[in-house]
Amino acid sequence: MRTLLYIITCFILVIAPNMQAQAPAQKNVTAKVNRSDLRGNSLNLDVDVRLNYLDVGRYESLKLTLVLRDNATKKQIVRLPAIIVNGTNKRQMYDRAVEILGKEAAKGKNYAVLKCDKGVIQFVPYRRTIAFKPWMNNCQLVIIGEVKDYNDKTVSGFTNVIQQRLPVTRR
């Protein structure tokens, strides 16, 4: 009986919160491709990422990475710079880093670093130019979300397919 009680307690404290954190984040992160065009050897992406009343835990952050993935083999991928959404405590840590290092150094290689605000809908206009490869014709565009804990370890994640086949227009 004690063992069963211990297992149920562990499930409630460890597994259930991760399941709850994962489901809302997956449904609350959407993206819309406005444009994907080819100019010379460069692919220009124009994507609007929408965060609907996103709730990230106080000591957590949500890392959202846009990925171009080859539809045929799924082996060739290009990861674009991430959007980071920080919970309250993680945001305070980021603000201190901005004061000490400056905004660009604190942001690092990330596209944007946002404060979590579960009371609003946030939009991130994502504009990026990358070197075009032939496999990118009709490739898949996905967004990978990873909920990270205080020590930057992934506690849960999700993958949303934004566009099954990304149409590339030539200009």
C-alpha positions as CSV (number, residue, x, y, z in Angstrom):
1,M,0.0,0.0,0.0
2,R,2.9,2.4,0.8
3,T,4.6,1.6,-2.5
4,L,1.4,2.3,-4.4
5,L,0.9,5.6,-2.5
6,Y,4.6,6.5,-3.3
7,I,4.1,5.8,-7.0
8,I,0.9,7.8,-7.2
9,T,2.6,10.8,-5.4
10,C,5.6,10.6,-7.8
11,F,3.3,10.7,-10.7
12,I,1.4,13.7,-9.4
13,L,4.5,15.6,-8.5
14,V,6.8,14.7,-11.4
15,I,5.0,13.5,-14.5
16,A,1.6,15.3,-14.3
17,P,3.0,18.9,-14.2
18,N,5.1,18.1,-17.3
19,M,2.1,16.8,-19.1
20,Q,0.1,19.9,-18.2
21,A,3.0,22.3,-19.2
22,Q,3.4,20.5,-22.6
23,A,-0.2,20.5,-23.8
24,P,-1.0,24.3,-23.4
25,A,2.3,25.3,-24.9
26,Q,1.8,23.1,-28.0
27,K,-1.7,24.5,-28.6
28,N,-0.8,28.1,-27.8
29,V,2.1,28.4,-30.2
30,T,1.1,28.9,-33.8
31,A,2.9,30.3,-36.9
32,K,1.8,31.6,-40.3
33,V,4.1,31.8,-43.3
34,N,3.5,35.1,-45.1
35,R,6.2,34.7,-47.7
36,S,9.0,32.3,-48.7
37,D,10.8,33.5,-51.8
38,L,14.1,32.9,-53.5
39,R,16.4,35.7,-54.6
40,G,19.6,34.6,-56.1
41,N,21.0,32.0,-53.8
42,S,19.1,33.2,-50.7
43,L,15.8,32.0,-49.3
44,N,13.9,34.8,-47.6
45,L,11.4,33.7,-44.9
46,D,8.7,35.9,-43.5
47,V,6.8,34.1,-40.7
48,D,4.6,35.4,-38.0
49,V,4.8,33.4,-34.7
50,R,1.9,33.9,-32.4
51,L,2.0,33.1,-28.7
52,N,-1.6,32.8,-27.3
53,Y,-1.8,33.5,-23.6
54,L,1.3,31.4,-23.0
55,D,2.0,30.4,-19.4
56,V,5.7,29.5,-18.8
57,G,6.6,28.5,-15.2
58,R,8.5,31.0,-13.0
59,Y,11.8,29.1,-13.2
60,E,11.3,27.8,-16.7
61,S,11.8,29.1,-20.3
62,L,10.3,28.0,-23.6
63,K,12.7,27.7,-26.5
64,L,10.9,27.8,-29.9
65,T,13.0,26.8,-32.9
66,L,11.9,27.1,-36.5
67,V,13.3,24.2,-38.6
68,L,13.4,23.6,-42.3
69,R,13.4,19.8,-42.9
70,D,13.8,17.8,-46.1
71,N,10.5,16.2,-46.9
72,A,12.0,13.3,-48.8
73,T,14.7,11.9,-46.4
74,K,14.1,14.0,-43.2
75,K,17.9,13.9,-42.8
76,Q,18.7,17.4,-44.1
77,I,17.7,20.2,-41.7
78,V,18.4,23.8,-41.1
79,R,17.7,25.1,-37.6
80,L,17.0,28.9,-37.4
81,P,17.8,31.1,-34.4
82,A,15.4,30.4,-31.5
83,I,12.7,32.5,-29.8
84,I,13.1,32.3,-26.0
85,V,10.1,33.0,-23.7
86,N,11.2,33.3,-20.1
87,G,9.2,32.8,-16.9
88,T,9.5,35.5,-14.2
89,N,12.7,34.4,-12.5
90,K,14.4,33.5,-15.8
91,R,13.4,36.9,-17.1
92,Q,15.1,38.6,-14.1
93,M,18.2,36.7,-14.8
94,Y,18.1,37.8,-18.4
95,D,17.6,41.4,-17.4
96,R,20.6,41.3,-15.2
97,A,22.7,39.8,-18.1
98,V,21.5,42.7,-20.3
99,E,22.7,45.2,-17.8
100,I,26.1,43.6,-17.4
101,L,26.8,42.4,-20.9
102,G,24.6,44.5,-23.2
103,K,21.5,43.4,-25.1
104,E,23.1,41.7,-28.1
105,A,25.6,39.7,-25.9
106,A,22.8,38.6,-23.5
107,K,20.5,37.6,-26.4
108,G,23.3,35.5,-27.9
109,K,22.5,33.6,-31.1
110,N,18.7,33.7,-30.3
111,Y,16.3,35.6,-32.6
112,A,14.4,37.1,-29.7
113,V,14.1,36.9,-25.9
114,L,10.6,37.6,-24.6
115,K,9.0,37.9,-21.2
116,C,6.1,35.4,-20.6
117,D,2.8,37.2,-20.2
118,K,-0.1,34.8,-19.9
119,G,-2.6,37.7,-20.1
120,V,-1.8,38.7,-23.7
121,I,-1.3,37.4,-27.2
122,Q,2.2,38.1,-28.4
123,F,3.3,38.3,-32.0
124,V,6.9,37.8,-33.2
125,P,7.5,38.8,-36.8
126,Y,10.2,36.4,-37.9
127,R,12.3,37.5,-40.9
128,R,15.3,35.5,-41.9
129,T,17.5,35.1,-45.0
130,I,19.4,31.8,-45.4
131,A,21.5,30.2,-48.0
132,F,19.3,28.2,-50.4
133,K,19.9,24.5,-51.0
134,P,18.1,22.5,-53.7
135,W,16.4,20.2,-51.1
136,M,14.6,23.3,-49.7
137,N,12.1,23.2,-52.7
138,N,8.9,22.1,-51.0
139,C,10.6,21.3,-47.7
140,Q,8.7,21.1,-44.4
141,L,8.6,24.0,-41.9
142,V,8.2,22.9,-38.3
143,I,8.5,24.6,-34.9
144,I,10.1,22.7,-32.1
145,G,9.2,23.8,-28.6
146,E,11.3,22.8,-25.6
147,V,10.4,23.7,-22.0
148,K,13.7,24.2,-20.1
149,D,14.1,24.1,-16.3
150,Y,16.2,26.4,-14.1
151,N,19.4,24.6,-15.1
152,D,18.5,24.7,-18.8
153,K,17.6,21.0,-19.0
154,T,14.7,20.1,-21.3
155,V,11.7,18.9,-19.2
156,S,9.1,18.6,-22.0
157,G,8.8,19.4,-25.7
158,F,6.6,19.4,-28.7
159,T,6.8,19.7,-32.5
160,N,4.2,21.6,-34.6
161,V,4.2,21.3,-38.4
162,I,3.7,24.8,-39.7
163,Q,3.7,23.9,-43.4
164,Q,3.9,20.4,-44.8
165,R,5.4,21.7,-48.1
166,L,6.9,25.2,-48.0
167,P,6.3,26.8,-51.4
168,V,9.3,28.7,-52.6
169,T,8.6,31.5,-55.1
170,R,11.4,32.7,-57.4
171,R,11.8,36.4,-57.8
